[in-house]
Amino acid sequence: HLVESGGGLVQTGDSLRLACAASGHGFGSGALAWFRRAPGKEREFVAAITWSADMTYYSDSVKGRFTISRDNVQNMGFLQMNSLKPEDTAVYYCAASTLRTGNYIYYSSSTIYNDWGQGTQVTVSS
């Protein structure tokens, strides 16, 4: 079971750090990712990190502003979001997979993730 935290209401240009805590079995053995769903839009990929944290992947819309990380000892995942924009407003979800090898196409696909959190709301005002 995954639980996100850290969302809130901020202004354009502010920063937020989202956290994802895994209870019970932990994150499993594979990749961890963040997705988001904005009002009236489809869920979209934000960022992913491999189990060993040797590779990270980002959507073009957040590259250079967001940083994904994880702590496998503490069973925690993080999404540092800087220079936030109103278009970043969404519910953010963390997701865990058993996939250990792949590329951007795999890690950005929601279908490989079998464990999802309930989401945390991020609202960026202009």
C-alpha positions in Angstrom: 0.0 0.0 0.0 1.4 3.4 -1.0 0.6 6.7 0.7 1.5 10.1 -0.8 2.0 13.3 1.2 3.3 16.8 0.7 0.8 18.3 -1.6 -0.7 21.7 -1.1 -1.5 25.1 -2.4 1.5 27.2 -3.6 2.2 30.1 -5.9 3.9 30.1 -9.3 7.6 29.6 -8.8 7.4 27.9 -5.5 8.6 24.4 -4.6 7.1 21.3 -3.1 8.4 18.0 -2.1 6.1 15.0 -2.4 6.7 11.8 -0.5 5.5 8.3 -1.1 5.5 5.9 1.8 5.2 2.1 1.3 3.7 0.1 4.0 3.6 -3.7 4.4 5.7 -5.2 1.7 7.5 -2.1 0.8 8.2 -1.0 -2.8 8.8 -4.4 -4.1 11.6 -5.0 -6.5 11.3 -2.6 -9.3 10.7 0.9 -10.6 9.0 3.7 -8.8 7.1 6.5 -10.6 5.0 9.5 -10.2 2.0 10.2 -12.4 -0.5 13.1 -12.3 -4.0 13.8 -13.4 -5.1 17.4 -14.0 -8.8 18.3 -14.0 -10.5 17.2 -17.2 -7.4 15.5 -18.5 -6.0 12.0 -18.7 -3.4 10.7 -16.2 0.1 11.4 -17.4 3.5 10.2 -16.6 5.8 12.6 -14.6 8.9 10.8 -13.6 10.3 7.3 -12.8 13.3 5.9 -11.1 14.8 2.4 -11.3 15.1 0.1 -8.3 18.8 0.9 -7.9 18.3 4.6 -8.7 20.9 4.4 -11.4 18.4 5.8 -14.0 15.7 8.4 -13.9 13.2 9.4 -16.5 11.1 12.6 -16.9 8.4 13.9 -19.1 9.4 16.8 -21.2 7.0 19.1 -19.2 8.9 18.6 -15.9 12.4 17.9 -17.0 14.9 20.3 -15.4 12.3 21.3 -12.7 11.4 18.1 -11.0 13.7 15.5 -9.4 12.7 12.0 -8.4 14.5 10.0 -5.8 14.0 7.0 -3.5 15.3 5.5 -0.3 14.9 1.7 -0.4 15.9 1.3 3.2 13.2 3.6 4.5 10.7 2.5 1.8 10.2 6.1 0.7 10.0 7.8 -2.6 10.2 11.5 -3.3 9.4 14.0 -6.0 11.1 17.4 -5.6 9.2 20.0 -7.6 10.8 23.4 -8.3 9.7 26.3 -10.3 6.1 25.2 -10.2 3.7 26.5 -12.8 -0.2 26.6 -12.8 -0.1 23.8 -15.4 1.4 21.5 -12.8 -1.8 21.6 -10.9 -3.0 18.0 -10.5 -3.5 15.1 -8.3 -0.1 13.4 -8.0 0.1 9.6 -7.6 3.1 7.4 -6.8 3.2 3.9 -8.3 5.4 0.9 -7.9 6.4 -1.8 -10.3 8.2 -5.1 -10.2 9.9 -4.2 -13.5 13.7 -3.9 -13.1 14.8 -3.4 -16.7 13.4 -1.2 -19.4 13.6 2.1 -21.0 11.5 5.3 -21.1 8.7 3.7 -23.1 8.2 1.1 -20.4 8.7 3.2 -17.4 6.4 5.9 -18.6 3.6 3.5 -19.2 1.0 3.2 -16.3 0.4 -0.5 -17.2 3.6 -1.7 -15.7 2.8 -0.4 -12.3 0.7 -2.7 -10.1 0.7 -0.7 -6.8 -0.8 2.8 -6.6 -1.4 5.4 -4.0 -4.5 7.4 -3.4 -2.9 10.7 -4.6 -2.1 14.1 -3.2 -3.4 17.4 -4.6 -1.0 20.0 -5.8 -2.4 23.4 -6.7 -0.3 26.1 -8.2 -1.9 29.6 -8.3 -0.8 32.2 -10.8 
